[in-house]
Amino acid sequence: MIQVLNLAMPFFGLIALGFFTARFKAWRGTAIPESGLAWMNFFLIYVALPALFYRILAKTPLEKLNNVPFVVGTTLATYTVFALGFAYVMWRSRGNMRFATVAGVCAAYGNIGYMGPGLAFSTIGPEAAVPVALIFCFDNILLFSLVPLLMALSGGSRRSLGSIMLETTVGIISHPFILATLAGVASAMVKFEPPEMLDRLLAFLQSAAAPVALFTLGVTVALRMESFAALARVATAISPILILKLIIHPVLVIVILSALGTFEPSWIFTAALMACLPPALNVFIIARHYDTWVEEASNAVLLGTVVSVVTLTSVLYLVKHEMLPINLFPA
């Protein structure tokens, strides 16, 4: 168990360090302006994390990237959890599709950009690179196609559905993570070897990605947290969503992948780890962008991150000791 704690606590420690640093600055009356995180977020999204994805995938044998059943299984699990969260909040809000859309994203979209890669690589090793990249790409394509479509159908946008879908498609294709993944796959296809100086630069950036991302996550959550009273007020409403995200999602992904075939244990372990991550900060960004379910979304990110100290550490323990059930339906 101490081995698992040694693995997990640095990740949560960096989040806590960012959180309490920001709260301390606010208590001293010199709060960090949210705009101060802009360059750090830019560094992460446009430089460090793309370097990580590119460098790992460029060194991956091409045949490992063509795993359609794995893509279908993990994406289906994400969609199913999204649909369950959407349906629950549609029922609870008496048909408010805008609330339900953000809640569905909260239930299905984990912190697969900031926490996922570093945690998977340090727990499972380099063999986690391909499943991490596949999950990231296809989960983003799924959810960032559903959100603008459902918001348009709910009457939340005055633009035509065609223009919304065109903008969404361009946004997905031009996302730095997607471009880095495509570049990595292309490099793997032609067996491109970058010059040593470029490879060293990419290695530095890859090493910086996880610590900067986790510290930034803690600071951002602290800046966007209203109060502990607000958290208590919405805890009951968001608890079913967090159960879907932290418990149902990893269970569902194991069941679906088991039904679709036999996979390498490292791929199942990676899918389970990615599925049990807490809600991503993008949930709050989406809520604020559409000005809907904002309080619940911000507090779901905070509470989900806190609760995941227990749930994620438990999954890490099962993975590290190879106790996680895989291939539930052997032929």
N, C-alpha and C positions, 0 to 999 in steps of 0.2 A: 504493500500500500504506500509506503514511503516513497517508492520509486515513482508511482503515479502522481503523488503530491508534488514531488520535485519537478515533474514534467508540467503539471497544470498550473501550479501556483505562480510561477513567473509570468504566465500569460495574464491571469487575473490580477497579479500584483502590479503589472504595468497599467492595466485599466484603472485599478484603485489609486495608483500614484497620480495618474492624470486627473481622476475625479477629485481627489482630496486636494491636489494642488490648485485646481480651479476654484473649489469651494473656499480654500484658505485665502486665496487672493480676493474673492468676493467679500469674505468676512473682514479683511483688512481695508475694505473700501476701494480697492484697486482692481476690480473685476477685469478679467481678460475679455476684450471685445471679441464677439464672435467672428468679426471680419479678420481678426488676427490669425485665425486658423486657415484662412484662404490659401496661403502659399503652402502650408503643410499638407492640406488636402490635395492641392494641385500636384505636389511632389509625389504623393502616394498614388493618385489615380493615373497620372500621366507619365510618371518616370519609374518609381520603385517597383510597384506591383506588375506593370507590364514587363519590366526587365526580368522579374522573377518567373512569370509565365513563359516568356520567350526562352530564357536560358534552360529551363527544365524541359520544355517540349522539344527544343532543338536537338537535345541529346537522347530523345526517346525513339526507339525503333518504330517505324511507321506502322507496322502491322498491329501494334497495340492501340493505335488511335481509331481503328475501324471496329468499334464494338457497339453495334446498333442495339442489341438487346439491353445493354447496360444503360444507354441513353434513354431508351423507351421506358425502362423500369424506374429510373430515378426521376425522370420528368413526369411520368404518370403519378408517382407518389406525391410530388410537389403540387401537381394540379389537383389531386384528390383532397389534399389538406387545404389548399386554397378554397376549393368548392365547399368543404365543410365549414370553414370559418366564415365564408360568404353567406352560406345558408343560415348559420346560427345568428349572425347579426342582422340579416334580413328579417328573421323572425322576431328578434328582440326589439328591433327598431321599427317594426311594423312596415317594412317595405322600403326603407331608405337605402337605395342602391349605392349611393356615394359612401355612406358609412360602411356598408358591407364590403365594398371593393377594397378599401384601406384595411379593414379587419382581415380580409382574406389574404392580402399581401403580408400582413403581420404574422399570420398563422403559418405561412408557407416560405417566406423569404428570410433565411438565416444570415448570419454575418459571414457569408462565404467569401467575401473579399478581404476584410480586415483580419479576421481570426482564422478562417478556414485553412488557407495554404500553410501558414507557419505551424499551426497545431497538427495538421495531418502529416507534414513532412517530418516534424520532430518526433511524432509518435510512431508512424508507420515506416517512414523512410522515403527514398526517391521514387519507389514504386507507386506512391500515392499521387505523383504529379499528373499523370494522364487522367485518372478519374476525377481529380479536383478540377482540372481544366474543363473536362466535358460537362461536369455538373454546373460549374459556373456559367459556361456559355449558354447551355440550353435552358437552365432555370431563368437566366436573365432574358433570353429571347421570349420564353413563355410569359413571364409575369409582366414584362414591359411592353408586351403586345396586348395582354388582357386589360391592363389598367386604363390606357387611353380609350380603348374600345368600350369598356363598361361605363366609363365616365361620360363618354359621348352619348351612349344609349340612355343614361340617366337624365340627360338634359343639362348636364353640368358644363357643356361647351356649346358655343354658338357657331363653331366652325363645322364644316362638312366632315362626314366620316372619312371620305377619301383623303382629304388633306391631313387629317389626324393620322391615318394609317401610313401615309407617305412619310410624314415627319418621324413617326415611330420607327419605320424601317430604316431610314437614314441614320437615326440616332443609335440604333442597335448595331448596324454595320460599322459605323465610325467610332464606336466606343473603344477607348484605348486597350482595354482588356481583350476585346474580341480581335482587334487588329494584331495585338501581340501574340495571341493564340494562333491566328492564321499565319503570321510570320514564322512562328516556331514550327508549325506543321510544314510550311514550305521549306524551311531550312533542313528539317528532318528528311524530307523527300529527296533533296539534292545533296544531302550529307555536307552541308556548308559548315566550314570551320572558321569562326571569326579570328582575326589577328589576336595575338596574346594580349596586347594592350586593351583592345575592346572587350575581350572576355573578362579581364580583370576588373574593368569598369563595371560591367554588368554584374559581376560577382559582388562588388561593393554595394551596388544598388539592391541586389537581391537580399543581402544580409541586413540592410537597413529597413526593408519593407515591414516585417512583422513588429519590431519594437516601436517604430514610429506610428504604425497603424493603431496599435493597442493603446498607446499613450493618448493619441488623438481621440480615440473612441471615448476614453474616460473623461477627457476635458470637455468634449462635445456634449456628452450626456449630462455632465454637471451644469453646463451653461444653459441647457434646454430644460432642465428640471425645474418645475415651478416651486414645489414645496413637498415635504413629507405628508402634509395634510391632503394635498391634491392626489398624491399617490394612493393614500388610504381610501380616498373617496371613489376612485375608479377601479380599485383592486378587484372587487367582485365582478365587475363587468368584463375585465380583461383576462380573468383567470382561465376561463374555458379556451380562450385563444392561445394562452401560453401553454396550456396542457396539450393542445394540438401541436404547437411548435416543438416543445421540448420532449414530449413523450410519444404522442401518436405518430408524428412524422418519421422518427427513426425506426419505430416498430413496423410501420407500413412499408418503408423502403426495403427492409429485410424480407418481409413477406412477399412483396411483389417481385423482387429480384430472384427469390427462391422459386417462385412460380414460373419464371421465364427461362430458367436454365441454371447451369453451374458456373460460378465465377470464381476467380482466384480470391482467397481469403482477404488479401490486401485491398481488393476492390470493394468487397462488402464492408470491411472495416472503415474504409474511407467514406463510403456512401452513408453509413450510420453516423459517423462523426460529423459530416457536413450537415446531415439532417437534424441533428440535435443541438446545433448552434442557436444561440438566442436571436431574437429579431434584430435585423440590421438597421443601422441609422437611416438607410434609404426609406424605411417605412415612415419615419417622421418627416423626411423631406417630401415624400409624396403627399402626406397628409397636409403639410403646410402649403404645398403647391396648389392643391385643390381646395384648401381652406375647409377641410372636413375631418372629423374624428381626430383633431390635433392633440387634445389633452390626453386622450386614451392612447394614442400612438406614442407620444413622448414618454409616458409613464410605462408603457409596455416594453419599450427598449430598456429602460432602467431596471424594472422589476424582472424582466426576462434575463438580463445579464446577471443579476444577483442570484436568482434561483438556479441558473445554469452552473453556478459554482458546484452545486450538489449533483444535478443531473448529468452535466457534461463530465465531471470527474468520475461519476459512476460508469459511464460509457467508456471513458479512458481506461478505467481499471479492467473492465471486461475485455477490451481490445488488447491491452498490454499482456494480459494473462491468457489470451486466446479462448476466452470463455463466452464470447458473443455468439449466439446461435446463427449459423449460416447454412445455406442450402437446406431449407426446412423440408423440401419435398424431393428427396433423392429419387432418381429414376429407378 
